[in-house]
Amino acid sequence: MRHGKKINHLGRQHSHREAMLSNMASSLILHKRINTTIAKARALRKYVEPIITRSKDDSTHSRRVVFSYLQNKPAVVELFREVAPKVAERPGGYTRIIKLGSRPGDNAEMCMMELVDFNTLYGNSISTTEAPAKKSRTTRRGGKKKAKDELPDASESAASTAGEKKPGTKKSSSKKKEENDDKDKEA
């Protein structure tokens, strides 16, 4: 039974596992993409995502906390200078795991783990310079929509304010009745 087994020990002692995850996290931050096994990638995701969230707040305390996990100065500098501004708007899910198949030697399931915002192949990454387009709100009421030809133009509105009608426009029904009555009286 696996009751209470929250972390994958990856067949290593605690100190070895922490050192391995620290090195993998540093490599991921520096290179933006690494190839590893799926089990290690899932363990690394739980390790690195809180570190990236911590890097959003650029303070001395945050830098020291992140350095205590990574133990790599260039990785900490890269994280706070390059990665944190790009992921500032993202609420989480900074990494992506893409399965690659099996390794020939031991048939281990391999994958590529990458930072989501640094992949230029996919168009769905959020850039900080370009805001996503806002969707128009829809109402639940079934209001009547105006067609393009029913919308008033600026020239028509100016003519209607002067009291003149443009030729070819429809007349109201009350005016039509008055004109018909005038024609009947003349005849």
C-alpha positions in Angstrom: 0.0 0.0 0.0 1.1 3.6 -0.6 -0.6 5.4 2.2 1.0 8.8 2.9 3.6 8.4 0.2 3.7 12.0 -1.0 7.1 12.3 -2.6 9.0 9.9 -4.9 12.3 9.1 -3.3 13.7 8.2 -6.7 15.8 5.4 -5.2 18.2 7.9 -3.4 19.0 9.1 0.0 17.6 12.5 1.1 20.9 14.4 0.6 21.5 12.9 -2.8 17.9 13.5 -3.9 18.0 17.2 -2.8 21.4 17.7 -4.5 20.0 16.1 -7.7 16.9 18.2 -7.7 18.9 21.4 -7.0 21.2 20.7 -10.0 18.3 19.8 -12.3 16.4 23.0 -11.3 19.5 25.1 -12.0 20.0 23.5 -15.4 16.3 24.0 -16.2 16.5 27.7 -15.3 19.8 28.3 -17.2 19.0 26.3 -20.3 15.1 26.6 -20.2 14.8 23.0 -21.3 16.2 19.6 -20.1 15.8 16.0 -21.1 15.1 13.6 -18.2 12.9 10.7 -17.1 9.3 11.3 -16.4 9.6 10.3 -12.7 12.4 12.9 -12.2 10.5 15.5 -14.1 7.5 15.1 -11.9 9.6 15.4 -8.8 11.4 18.4 -10.2 8.1 20.1 -11.1 7.1 20.1 -7.4 10.6 21.3 -6.5 11.0 24.2 -9.0 7.6 25.7 -9.3 7.5 27.2 -5.7 11.0 28.6 -6.4 9.8 30.3 -9.5 6.8 31.7 -7.6 9.2 33.0 -5.0 11.2 34.8 -7.6 8.3 37.0 -8.6 9.0 39.1 -5.5 12.5 40.5 -6.1 13.8 41.2 -2.6 16.9 40.3 -0.7 15.1 37.7 1.4 13.6 36.0 -1.7 17.0 35.8 -3.4 18.5 34.3 -0.2 15.7 31.7 0.1 16.0 30.8 -3.6 19.8 30.5 -3.3 19.4 28.1 -0.3 17.5 25.8 -2.7 19.6 26.2 -5.8 23.1 26.8 -4.5 24.1 28.3 -7.9 24.6 32.1 -8.2 24.3 32.2 -12.1 21.0 30.3 -11.9 19.6 32.7 -9.2 20.7 35.7 -11.3 19.1 34.3 -14.4 15.9 33.4 -12.5 15.4 36.9 -11.1 16.5 38.8 -14.3 15.1 36.7 -17.2 12.5 34.2 -15.9 10.6 36.2 -13.2 9.6 39.1 -15.5 8.3 36.7 -18.1 6.2 34.7 -15.7 5.0 37.7 -13.6 1.4 37.5 -15.0 1.1 33.7 -14.9 -0.6 32.3 -11.7 1.3 29.0 -11.8 2.1 26.1 -14.2 5.5 27.4 -15.3 6.8 24.1 -16.6 5.7 21.7 -19.3 6.5 18.0 -19.6 6.5 16.5 -23.1 6.9 12.7 -23.4 9.6 11.5 -25.8 9.4 7.8 -25.6 11.6 5.1 -24.1 15.3 5.2 -23.5 17.1 2.4 -25.5 19.3 1.1 -22.6 16.8 0.5 -19.8 13.5 1.3 -21.4 12.9 4.3 -19.0 10.2 6.7 -20.1 11.9 9.9 -21.2 10.6 13.4 -21.5 11.6 16.9 -22.2 10.8 19.4 -19.4 10.8 23.1 -20.3 9.7 26.5 -19.1 6.4 27.4 -20.7 7.0 31.1 -21.5 10.4 30.4 -23.2 9.1 28.1 -26.0 8.8 30.0 -29.2 7.3 27.1 -31.2 4.0 27.2 -29.4 1.9 30.3 -30.0 0.0 30.1 -26.7 2.7 31.5 -24.5 1.8 34.8 -22.9 4.2 37.6 -23.6 4.5 40.6 -21.3 4.4 43.1 -24.2 1.2 41.8 -25.8 -2.0 41.6 -23.7 -4.6 39.0 -24.6 -7.6 40.3 -26.5 -10.7 40.8 -24.3 -13.7 38.8 -25.2 -17.0 40.7 -25.6 -19.6 40.0 -23.0 -22.6 38.1 -24.0 -26.0 38.5 -22.3 -28.5 35.8 -21.5 -31.3 37.9 -22.8 -32.2 37.5 -26.5 -32.2 41.1 -27.4 -32.8 42.1 -31.0 -29.6 42.7 -32.9 -29.3 45.6 -35.3 -28.3 44.8 -38.9 -25.6 46.9 -40.6 -28.1 48.6 -42.9 -30.2 49.7 -39.9 -27.4 51.5 -38.1 -27.6 55.3 -38.7 -24.7 56.9 -40.5 -23.3 60.3 -39.5 -24.7 61.9 -42.7 -28.2 60.5 -42.1 -28.2 61.7 -38.5 -27.2 65.2 -39.7 -30.0 65.2 -42.3 -32.6 64.0 -39.8 -31.7 66.7 -37.4 -32.2 69.3 -40.1 -35.7 67.9 -40.8 -34.9 66.7 -44.3 -35.1 63.2 -45.5 -32.5 61.7 -47.8 -33.9 60.3 -51.0 -34.4 56.5 -51.0 -35.1 56.3 -47.3 -38.3 54.8 -45.9 -41.0 57.1 -44.6 -42.8 56.4 -41.4 -46.3 54.9 -41.6 -48.1 57.9 -40.2 -46.6 60.2 -43.0 -47.6 57.7 -45.6 -51.2 57.8 -44.4 -51.3 61.6 -44.5 -49.9 61.6 -48.1 -52.5 59.0 -49.2 -55.3 61.1 -47.6 -54.0 64.2 -49.5 -54.0 62.3 -52.8 -57.5 61.0 -52.2 -58.8 64.5 -51.5 -57.2 65.9 -54.8 -58.7 63.1 -56.9 
